[in-house]
Amino acid sequence: MNINAVFFDLDDTLHDHHAPFARSVVPLLSSSNNNQIDTEDVYKTFRFYSDVLWKEYDSGEIPLYQLRIERIVRTLKDYGIEVLEEKAIQFQQSYEQELKLLTLFPEVPMLLKELTKLGIEIGLITNGPTEHQRLKIQQLGLDEHFSENRIFISDQVGKAKPNPYIFEVAAREINLPPEELLYVGDSWENDVVGPMMAGWKAVWFNHRGKQPLTEHKPVTEIKALSTILTLVKGDK
């Protein structure tokens, strides 16, 4: 295995996306007398509907506003909680404020620095609105690690993961064959299936204990990002 570049997903791969969600959703659970529900389970459902609705947004079927409202409505409906649009809007407003407090997973800065020292190119491929994702990248200090031409945001590129096009664009920009590119992320469909369809190698960062959805075979499944260093060093 010859790896010369490692690209990462952003949300819930380099930072904890569950924490701001949990702080925003707890008031809705409490007001419905459902505050005993595990917020991590609710978060997994929220991510599922986010991905489902993102496909509709990406194809122009729904506006971003509707995606943001509908995903929390559908999520809580699965737990027997009916949420009116007003409450969904309040959740989204709270969620956006909480997202301003994001922090990287502790091992991320060291990992990115070590990969760079090893001569490995690093980059980001993330789904999301361009301005929104760029703001998070800046807040997290990731713009100090990733060059501008190594950051690929779906709204800017025009196609979202798992569409292989966004990976193909990144491969052309970095001028490396897909078999030398490794992608790391937490979503099975977006971060395993997507890059593999483009000919990349994939590592599944399964720190939430999810189940695979297809028969695709990533290079490995990891619980800690630092494992990437062992993988890459073994390749050198």
Residue pairs with C-beta under 8 A, 6 or more apart in sequence:
1 201
1 219
1 235
2 179
2 180
2 235
3 120
3 180
3 181
3 182
3 201
3 231
3 232
3 235
4 120
4 121
4 176
4 180
4 181
5 120
5 121
5 122
5 123
5 174
5 176
5 180
5 181
5 182
6 115
6 120
6 121
6 122
6 123
6 181
6 182
6 183
6 184
6 228
6 232
7 122
7 123
7 124
7 125
7 150
7 170
7 181
7 182
7 183
7 184
7 195
8 14
8 122
8 123
8 124
8 125
8 183
8 184
8 185
9 124
9 125
9 126
9 161
9 183
9 184
9 185
9 186
9 187
9 190
9 191
9 205
10 124
10 126
10 128
10 133
10 136
10 137
10 142
11 17
11 126
11 127
11 128
11 136
12 18
12 47
12 186
12 208
13 184
13 185
13 186
13 191
13 205
13 225
14 104
14 105
14 108
14 140
14 142
14 225
15 102
15 103
15 104
15 105
15 108
15 136
15 140
16 102
16 103
16 105
17 43
17 47
17 102
18 39
18 40
18 43
18 208
19 98
20 95
20 98
20 99
20 101
20 102
21 39
21 42
21 43
21 46
21 95
21 98
22 39
22 40
22 43
23 94
23 98
24 91
24 94
24 95
24 98
25 39
25 42
25 43
25 46
25 72
25 76
25 91
26 35
26 39
27 94
28 72
28 76
28 81
28 83
28 87
28 91
29 35
29 37
29 39
29 42
29 81
32 76
32 81
34 79
34 80
34 81
37 79
40 208
42 75
42 76
42 79
44 208
44 210
45 75
45 78
45 79
46 71
46 72
46 75
47 187
49 70
49 71
49 74
49 75
50 67
50 71
51 187
51 189
51 190
53 62
53 66
53 67
53 70
53 71
53 74
54 67
54 127
54 160
55 160
56 62
56 67
57 63
57 64
57 66
57 67
58 154
58 159
58 160
58 163
62 70
64 129
68 92
69 85
69 88
69 89
69 92
72 83
72 88
72 91
72 92
73 83
73 85
73 88
76 82
76 83
77 83
83 91
99 136
100 139
102 136
102 139
102 140
103 140
104 140
104 141
104 142
105 225
107 224
107 225
107 226
108 225
109 141
109 145
110 226
111 225
111 226
111 228
111 229
112 122
112 145
112 146
113 145
114 229
115 122
115 228
115 229
115 232
116 122
116 145
118 232
118 233
118 236
120 232
121 150
121 174
121 176
122 145
122 146
122 150
123 146
123 147
123 150
123 151
123 152
123 170
123 174
124 137
124 142
124 146
124 150
124 151
124 152
125 152
125 161
125 166
125 167
125 170
125 183
126 133
126 152
126 153
126 154
127 153
127 154
127 160
127 161
127 190
128 153
128 154
128 155
129 153
129 155
130 153
130 155
130 156
133 153
133 155
134 151
134 153
137 143
137 146
137 151
149 173
150 170
150 173
150 174
152 166
152 169
152 170
152 173
154 160
154 161
154 166
157 165
157 166
157 169
158 165
159 165
159 166
160 166
161 167
161 187
161 190
161 191
161 194
162 189
162 190
162 193
162 194
162 197
163 194
164 194
164 195
164 197
164 198
166 194
167 178
167 181
167 183
167 194
167 195
167 197
167 198
167 200
168 178
168 198
170 181
171 177
171 178
171 181
171 198
171 200
174 181
177 199
178 198
178 199
178 200
179 199
179 200
179 201
181 195
181 200
181 201
182 200
182 201
182 202
182 203
182 219
182 228
182 231
182 232
183 191
183 194
183 195
183 200
183 201
183 202
183 203
184 191
184 202
184 203
184 205
184 225
184 228
185 191
185 192
185 202
185 204
185 205
186 204
186 205
186 206
186 207
186 208
186 210
188 204
188 210
188 212
188 213
188 214
189 213
189 214
191 202
191 204
191 205
192 202
192 204
192 212
192 216
192 218
193 213
193 214
193 216
195 201
195 202
196 202
196 216
196 218
201 218
201 219
202 216
202 218
202 219
203 218
203 219
203 220
203 221
203 222
203 228
203 231
204 212
204 218
204 220
204 221
204 222
205 222
205 223
205 225
206 221
206 222
206 223
207 223
207 224
219 231
220 227
220 231
222 228
